[in-house]
Every structure is written in C-alpha cells, then in structure tokens.
Amino acid sequence: MEKRQQFSIWYFIAVFLLIMAVQNDLYGRHTETLSYDNFKIMLKAGKLTDVAIGERTLRGGLINEGLEELLPKEKLNELRKSGDGPHRFVTVRVDDPDLIKELEAAKVRFAGVIESNWFRTLLSWVLPAVVFVGIWMLLMKRMGAAGGMLEIGKSKAKIYVEKDTRASFNDVAGVDKAKEELEEVVTFLKEPGRFDRQVLVDRPDKIGRMQILQVHLKKVMLAPGVDVEQIVALTPGFSGADLANLINEAALLATRRGAEGVALDDFTRAVERIVAGLEKKNRLLNPKEREVVAHHEMGHALVAMALPGTDPVHKVSIIPRGIGALGYTIQRPTEDRFLMTREELENKMAVLLGGRAAEQIVFGHLSTGAADDLAKATDIARSMVMRYGMDEKLGHVALESSRPAFLDLPGAFPPVREYSEATAHEVDCAVRAIVQAAFERAVQLLTERRDTLDRGARQLLAQETLSGEDVQTLLQAPLPAAAAKPEGGFS
C-alpha cells in the first residue's frame, strides 16, 4: 500500500503561533506607551525625533537620554528594561488644536498616517476558530480511540501491524446486499426497453364515471329514487379522486341533516362545494359591495342564457365561497364535449366577461372582482390564436404546441417561443381584439336586457341565491308598464 502523508492540525497551530511571536517581536520591540501629558512634556523638552499622527494614536521616536527629570520613576524603569537603544512610543490621540503648532515649534518631523487594523481584526476572528477546531479535533481523536460514534458499522477486525490501515469494501456490513442491488442496476441499464411504454390516464368519460361511482357508492346508502345516471350527469369533467370526494361530501351532508339515505340534493350541494368551495356566510360585505356582486353575477347568468350553445345556468348566488369568491354562477354541462368551435369559444368568453360588462353598464366603473374571469378569457383567446389557428391574419398555423402537464404544476415546462418579435406583436393584437369583441358583445346583450338585469339583481339581493329555473322565470316575466331604468349608481 502507498504511504499517506499524515497532516495534523497542531502543525498549523504551531506555525501560526510562531508567526505571531515573530511579528510581535519585530513590531512591538521597544515600544512604550505614554500618557498624553507625558507626551506633551517630552515634546516641549525636545525628546521626540518624529511623530506619526494617526486617527486614534500618535506614534514616534523617543530620545532616551536625559529623561530622569521628565518621566516618573516607574516609566524610567520600564525604559531601562527595554534596553539602551532607540525607543518607540505610542500614545492615545487627544483632540488638541495646538498640536501641529507645537510640533512645528519643536522642529519635530510629523506626518499623517492611515492606521490599518486588518491584522488584529483577522486575528480576533481566526484565533477563536482555530482554538475551537483544535479542541474539536482532539475530542474526536479521543472518541475514535475509545470506539466513538464514528465507528458505527465498521468492522473491528483491523490489522495494526500495517502503518496505513484503511477499511476495505469487505469491512462494511451488508456487502452481499449491496452487490445484489448493483447487479439489478446494471441489468436495468442493459435492458431499458422494458420500461418505455406510456400509459395515458385521462379524465373518465360518462361510462367511466358511472363505473367509478358504482364502486364508491357501495359504502353509502342512497335515498329512494336516486339513480346513478343522475349523479353521473352532475359530474362532467370530474376525475376519479373528485368522484370519491363527492361521495364523501354528500354522505356528510346527509348525516348532518339526520337523513337515513343520501338524496340527489345532497349530491348537488356536494358538487357545488367541490366546484365553488365552502360557503363563507360569516364573511359580511357592505351594501355597496353586495350590489356590485349581485349585478356582476346576474351579468354572467343573463349572457349565458342569451347565447346559443352555452352550458345551462344551474345556480346564481352572492354568498361568498372558497378563498376569494364573493359570489358565483354555476353552469352545468349536459354532456361530455371533446370539440369546440370558434363560435362556442367566443360565446364562452362573452359569458366570462358578462359580469364585468354589467358593472360597466350599471355603475360606470370597473372593479377587481373580474380578475379570474379576465385570466380565463385571455387564456381562451390566446389558445385560439396560438394553438388552434383561429385568427385570419396569422393564418392556419400553430405558434404554440400543447405543453405537457406535470402534476398540474404551472410553469413546470416553460414555453419556448419559436417566432419573431413581429409575430409576437401580431399575436398580442389578435388576442386583445378577440377579448375586446367578446366584452362588447356582452355589453350589447346586457344593454338590451337592462331591466331584467336590474330586477334580477334586486331579487338576488333579497334571496341571495337563485336557481336556474328562477332566472329562466325572470327572463320570461313580462316587463312592468312603467319600467324606470336607473341611470347608474346605487339604488
């Protein structure tokens, strides 16, 4: 075996202390500390050869002859112990405006210097660390000699005859198991083709949802008259986990009202809770905010009922739900959809912007309540332009491919732009034009139904929740003979 050079921390400590001793001997020899009054006495007596004026101290040369009558006896004895050669002095600087004049009068050479204390500062940090490391190394060494905690898992059978004793692979416990795992890794790397199949796990369709619900419904008792197909119709777009959560929520609601079985209404309320979140009835809004929210939600509902091909309105409410929703309009799809036309996407954007359009018509200003609607509408418009090729000016091109979803984490795979700045500008203009057209369409529809919008908002403020049938009845109701349309503001 090759010999290794052993290095001890004590070598470093010894060299460091030796350097410190030499430095102290070279720079600290024959340097005496004088009080400021003794310094002034020596200056007036002409016993100073030079003075270096620092920020905090005064340093210089001292003539050691004829000092018996100028310095105290103790200070003289210290000077004699230092030797007969020239001496250096140091004194703490005092704010003395006449010092320069006195130095000039005594014909003493003087100069200003910049004091550097980097070595002392470094020493104040390094020396404690070195001492700590030294103590730690000493303790670790003694623990190792006595069989300390660093010896866990290591074989005690060592050959002390050799000067350089190291643990080999055979000394480590579990060597056979490690070899087996290594062989498995090698086999996997040699045959990667066995693991190259991809399994698509998509959201279940109507038949898949029915099969999943039949499995989970075995754990609960249904009320008479509840059909599984009715529950399936409530859950387009639900995943398997959503369906399991739906059964649990519905069972909890039935238990709270003391029912013997879970009714269809329990499943309906459970769907609303999963989609919109938990009701926050203790979140109180001021009258102005409630009126804005009521008109906002009625705007969504009226635009949805006015446009063809949109999902039917199931419920409109101004009861806050979830984290930030002050109200909600739930549309319930009647079937699974896999394709959408440009007209259907434009109608969907108009429904999303119906709440903001209602605020603009009724109050003449906009609020922050449409932030989520704007984000969804903008995303639809951008997909129409960049993915579906639905812009006439840009043509039938896909500027963005579908990004792979990883655990539904946004930004996991950032998009890569493969088009020019000019094309990017045209994309922005096209997206803005599509969203603006959808907003203007929503404004037009609500302007034509302004009286229905106001009556629906007043009814919503009174009842807090309206069903789809209530909104449909509101649309079919005849207008009053003298319907006065407010000019804006709060009624």
TIPAVO-969353 format. One line per 10 residues: number of its first residue (from 1); their letters; for each residue x, y, z of C-alpha. Coordinates in steps of 0.2 Angstrom, whole numbers, plus 5000, padded with zeros to 4 digits. Layout:
N
NUM = A = X:Y:Z  ...
***
This chain:
491
1 = MEKRQQFSIW = 5000:5000:5000  5005:5018:4997  5010:5028:5011  4999:5043:5015  5006:5059:5022  4998:5062:5039  4993:5080:5042  4989:5087:5060  4980:5102:5064  4993:5105:5078
11 = YFIAVFLLIM = 5006:5109:5064  4996:5123:5058  4993:5130:5076  5012:5129:5080  5017:5138:5064  5003:5151:5067  5009:5155:5084  5027:5156:5078  5022:5169:5065  5013:5179:5078
21 = AVQNDLYGRH = 5028:5178:5090  5040:5184:5077  5028:5198:5072  5026:5204:5089  5045:5204:5092  5048:5214:5076  5034:5227:5078  5032:5228:5096  5050:5229:5102  5055:5245:5112
31 = TETLSYDNFK = 5038:5252:5110  5032:5261:5126  5015:5268:5130  5015:5286:5136  5001:5296:5143  4996:5311:5133  5003:5323:5147  5020:5314:5147  5020:5315:5128  5017:5334:5129
41 = IMLKAGKLTD = 5031:5335:5142  5043:5326:5130  5038:5337:5116  5042:5353:5125  5058:5346:5131  5064:5341:5113  5065:5322:5116  5055:5317:5101  5063:5313:5084  5047:5311:5074
51 = VAIGERTLRG = 5028:5309:5076  5016:5299:5065  4998:5306:5068  4985:5293:5066  4966:5293:5068  4967:5286:5085  4985:5286:5091  5002:5296:5090  5017:5286:5086  5035:5291:5085
61 = GLINEGLEEL = 5054:5290:5091  5060:5294:5108  5077:5300:5113  5081:5290:5129  5094:5302:5136  5091:5315:5150  5074:5308:5154  5076:5307:5173  5068:5323:5177  5054:5322:5164
71 = LPKEKLNELR = 5046:5305:5167  5040:5296:5183  5052:5283:5191  5041:5268:5186  5041:5273:5167  5060:5276:5168  5062:5258:5175  5052:5251:5160  5063:5260:5148  5079:5253:5156
81 = KSGDGPHRFV = 5072:5236:5155  5069:5238:5136  5087:5241:5133  5098:5256:5129  5094:5258:5110  5082:5270:5102  5064:5268:5109  5047:5270:5100  5032:5277:5109  5013:5276:5106
91 = TVRVDDPDLI = 5000:5287:5115  4982:5289:5113  4977:5304:5102  4968:5318:5111  4958:5332:5102  4972:5346:5103  4971:5360:5091  4988:5367:5096  4997:5351:5092  5003:5355:5075
101 = KELEAAKVRF = 5010:5372:5080  5019:5364:5095  5027:5351:5083  5032:5364:5071  5039:5375:5085  5049:5360:5092  5056:5356:5074  5049:5338:5075  5046:5329:5059  5027:5324:5058
111 = AGVIESNWFR = 5016:5316:5046  4998:5309:5045  4996:5290:5043  4981:5279:5039  4980:5266:5053  4977:5248:5047  4969:5236:5060  4966:5222:5047  4978:5210:5055  4971:5212:5073
121 = TLLSWVLPAV = 4953:5210:5066  4958:5195:5057  4966:5188:5072  4951:5191:5083  4941:5180:5071  4953:5167:5066  4961:5163:5083  4945:5158:5092  4940:5147:5077  4957:5139:5077
131 = VFVGIWMLLM = 4956:5135:5095  4938:5128:5093  4944:5117:5078  4959:5111:5088  4948:5106:5103  4936:5098:5092  4949:5088:5083  4957:5082:5100  4940:5076:5106  4936:5067:5090
141 = KRMGAAGGML = 4953:5059:5091  4950:5053:5108  4932:5047:5104  4939:5037:5090  4952:5029:5100  4939:5024:5113  4927:5017:5100  4917:5033:5097  4901:5036:5087  4911:5037:5070
151 = EIGKSKAKIY = 4915:5019:5072  4897:5013:5069  4895:5000:5055  4914:4997:5053  4922:4981:5057  4933:4980:5072  4945:4967:5064  4959:4978:5059  4977:4973:5056  4988:4985:5067
161 = VEKDTRASFN = 5004:4979:5060  5002:4989:5044  5007:5008:5046  4992:5013:5035  4976:5004:5040  4960:5008:5029  4943:5000:5029  4940:4990:5013  4923:4986:5005  4923:4969:5013
171 = DVAGVDKAKE = 4924:4978:5030  4907:4986:5028  4892:4977:5034  4879:4972:5021  4891:4969:5007  4881:4955:4999  4865:4965:4998  4875:4980:4990  4881:4968:4977  4864:4962:4973
181 = ELEEVVTFLK = 4857:4980:4971  4872:4984:4960  4868:4969:4949  4850:4975:4947  4855:4992:4942  4867:4985:4929  4853:4974:4922  4841:4989:4921  4854:4999:4912  4857:4985:4899
191 = EPGRFDRQVL = 4838:4982:4895  4829:4999:4896  4817:4994:4883  4806:4985:4896  4801:5002:4903  4797:5013:4888  4778:5010:4887  4767:5025:4891  4750:5024:4900  4738:5038:4897
201 = VDRPDKIGRM = 4727:5042:4912  4714:5054:4906  4698:5060:4915  4685:5047:4914  4670:5049:4902  4652:5046:4906  4654:5027:4906  4670:5028:4916  4662:5039:4929  4647:5028:4931
211 = QILQVHLKKV = 4659:5013:4935  4669:5023:4947  4653:5029:4956  4646:5012:4957  4662:5006:4967  4662:5021:4979  4643:5020:4981  4644:5003:4989  4650:5012:5005  4634:5023:5007
221 = MLAPGVDVEQ = 4615:5021:5007  4606:5030:4994  4589:5038:4997  4574:5030:4987  4573:5037:4969  4591:5041:4967  4598:5035:4950  4617:5033:4947  4614:5041:4930  4608:5057:4938
231 = IVALTPGFSG = 4624:5058:4948  4634:5055:4933  4625:5069:4924  4631:5081:4938  4649:5077:4936  4656:5080:4918  4675:5083:4919  4677:5075:4937  4692:5064:4940  4692:5048:4950
241 = ADLANLINEA = 4698:5057:4965  4684:5071:4963  4671:5057:4962  4677:5049:4978  4677:5066:4987  4659:5069:4980  4653:5053:4988  4661:5058:5005  4654:5076:5005  4636:5070:5000
251 = ALLATRRGAE = 4637:5057:5014  4642:5071:5027  4628:5082:5021  4615:5069:5023  4622:5064:5040  4621:5082:5046  4603:5084:5042  4599:5067:5050  4593:5058:5034  4594:5039:5033
261 = GVALDDFTRA = 4600:5039:5015  4609:5051:5003  4597:5061:4992  4601:5069:4975  4600:5086:4983  4615:5081:4994  4625:5076:4978  4620:5093:4970  4626:5103:4986  4642:5092:4986
271 = VERIVAGLEK = 4646:5096:4968  4644:5115:4972  4655:5113:4987  4669:5105:4976  4667:5117:4962  4665:5133:4971  4672:5130:4988  4665:5131:5006  4651:5144:5009  4658:5159:5020
281 = KNRLLNPKER = 4641:5165:5027  4651:5174:5041  4660:5185:5028  4650:5201:5028  4650:5213:5013  4644:5231:5014  4629:5236:5004  4639:5244:4990  4649:5228:4988  4634:5217:4988
291 = EVVAHHEMGH = 4625:5227:4975  4641:5226:4964  4642:5207:4966  4624:5205:4963  4624:5214:4946  4641:5205:4942  4633:5188:4944  4617:5192:4935  4628:5198:4921  4636:5181:4919
301 = ALVAMALPGT = 4619:5172:4920  4610:5183:4908  4623:5182:4895  4624:5163:4897  4605:5162:4894  4606:5173:4879  4619:5164:4869  4616:5148:4860  4627:5133:4864  4632:5138:4881
311 = DPVHKVSIIP = 4630:5127:4897  4614:5129:4906  4614:5140:4922  4612:5130:4937  4613:5142:4951  4617:5160:4954  4622:5166:4972  4630:5181:4981  4636:5170:4996  4655:5170:4997
321 = RGIGALGYTI = 4663:5154:4994  4681:5147:4995  4696:5159:4997  4692:5174:4986  4675:5171:4978  4662:5184:4983  4648:5176:4973  4647:5163:4959  4637:5157:4944  4637:5139:4941
331 = QRPTEDRFLM = 4634:5132:4924  4631:5113:4922  4636:5104:4906  4624:5092:4900  4636:5081:4891  4654:5077:4888  4662:5088:4875  4678:5085:4865  4677:5098:4852  4673:5116:4852
341 = TREELENKMA = 4670:5128:4838  4676:5146:4837  4658:5152:4839  4657:5142:4855  4673:5148:4862  4668:5166:4858  4652:5163:4867  4661:5156:4882  4672:5172:4883  4657:5183:4882
351 = VLLGGRAAEQ = 4649:5174:4897  4665:5176:4907  4665:5194:4903  4647:5197:4907  4650:5201:4925  4662:5215:4920  4651:5221:4907  4636:5223:4920  4647:5233:4931  4652:5245:4917
361 = IVFGHLSTGA = 4634:5247:4912  4626:5249:4929  4639:5258:4939  4650:5266:4925  4666:5259:4933  4676:5243:4935  4681:5233:4950  4694:5219:4954  4680:5206:4955  4683:5201:4937
371 = ADDLAKATDI = 4701:5196:4939  4699:5177:4937  4686:5180:4923  4699:5191:4913  4713:5177:4916  4702:5163:4909  4695:5174:4894  4713:5179:4890  4719:5161:4890  4705:5156:4879
381 = ARSMVMRYGM = 4709:5170:4866  4727:5166:4867  4724:5147:4864  4713:5152:4849  4727:5162:4841  4742:5152:4845  4736:5134:4846  4720:5132:4836  4725:5144:4821  4708:5154:4823
391 = DEKLGHVALE = 4715:5171:4818  4713:5176:4800  4728:5187:4799  4740:5175:4806  4733:5160:4796  4731:5142:4800  4747:5140:4810  4751:5133:4827  4763:5145:4836  4762:5135:4852
401 = SSRPAFLDLP = 4761:5117:4855  4752:5109:4869  4763:5109:4884  4765:5093:4894  4756:5094:4911  4767:5088:4926  4757:5086:4942  4746:5101:4936  4760:5112:4941  4760:5129:4932
411 = GAFPPVREYS = 4777:5134:4925  4784:5116:4926  4788:5117:4907  4790:5135:4902  4785:5138:4884  4798:5140:4870  4795:5154:4858  4799:5149:4840  4793:5165:4831  4799:5183:4828
421 = EATAHEVDCA = 4795:5199:4838  4784:5205:4824  4773:5189:4825  4773:5191:4844  4766:5209:4842  4753:5202:4830  4748:5189:4842  4746:5202:4856  4735:5212:4845  4724:5197:4839
431 = VRAIVQAAFE = 4721:5192:4857  4717:5209:4863  4705:5211:4848  4696:5194:4852  4694:5198:4871  4688:5216:4867  4675:5209:4854  4668:5197:4867  4667:5211:4880  4657:5222:4868
441 = RAVQLLTERR = 4646:5208:4864  4642:5205:4882  4639:5224:4884  4627:5224:4870  4617:5209:4876  4615:5216:4894  4611:5233:4887  4596:5226:4878  4591:5217:4894  4595:5231:4906
451 = DTLDRGARQL = 4578:5230:4915  4580:5211:4918  4597:5214:4924  4591:5226:4937  4576:5216:4943  4587:5200:4944  4600:5209:4954  4586:5215:4966  4579:5198:4968  4597:5191:4971
461 = LAQETLSGED = 4600:5204:4984  4584:5199:4993  4586:5180:4992  4605:5178:4990  4603:5163:4979  4593:5159:4963  4591:5143:4954  4592:5141:4935  4573:5140:4935  4571:5156:4944
471 = VQTLLQAPLP = 4582:5165:4932  4573:5157:4917  4556:5163:4925  4564:5181:4927  4568:5181:4908  4550:5176:4903  4541:5188:4915  4533:5202:4906  4540:5220:4909  4531:5232:4920
481 = AAAAKPEGGF = 4521:5245:4912  4532:5259:4918  4549:5252:4920  4561:5265:4925  4579:5262:4920  4591:5269:4933  4605:5280:4925  4619:5272:4936  4625:5272:4954  4617:5263:4968
491 = S = 4599:5261:4970
***
